Amino acid sequence: MLYEYAGVVYPPRSKMCAARREHYVELLRQGLNFTQAAKVVGVSKRTGKVWRNGRTRSSGRNEKASVA
């Protein structure tokens, strides 16, 4: 199955998701707030916050943020 984002076709879904996260980070660096950046990229505000802040699993294991 092929996935498309911003006119580019990605064979595995993981590469498409990585491209979306990179675009989100770039939009934040350009000065958009996280809600606006999430809307442009096409993800929920909650997903944008997880990418920005990281996540704590129910097991207590912390995952680092995607945004450096």
N, C-alpha and C positions, 0 to 999 in steps of 0.2 A: 504494500500500500504506500502511496506517495502522499506527502503532506506539503501544503503550500502556505507560505507566509511572505507578505510583501512582494509578491510576484516571483519568488524563488521557490523551486520545488526541492524538498528534502526527502530522501528515501526513508531514513529512520525518523520516527517521531522525536526522539531525544535531540537530534540536531536542530529540528525546527524549534523546539522548546528553548534550546540554548540560544538560538538567534533572537527569540523574543525577549529573553532575559537580558541579552547584550543591548538590544534596542532600548529596553526599559532603563537600563543603567545610563545609557547615553542621553536619554531624555532628561533624567534627573540631573545629570551634569550640565545640561543646557539651561536648567533653571525651572523646569516644570515641577509641580509638587507631585507626590506619589499617586494621588487620585487621578490627576490629569494624565500622567504617564501611563498608568494602568489602563485607562480608557483608550488611549491612542494605540497601545499594544494589543488590546482586546482581551485583557484578563480582568478579574474582579479586583476591587480595592483590597480585599483580604489577601489575595495572592500577591499583590504588589507589596503589601506590608510584610508578608513572609519572606519574599525575596530581599527586602530591605533589612529586616531585623533578625532573620533566622527563625528557627522554630524549636520548641521543646516537645519532644515526643512523650507519650504517656509513660514510657519506660524510664523517663527522666533523662534520657540521652539528648544532648543539645546538638543541633545542626547549625553550622555557621551560615551567616547571611550570604546571599549571592552578590550583593553589592559591596564592593570593597571601598 
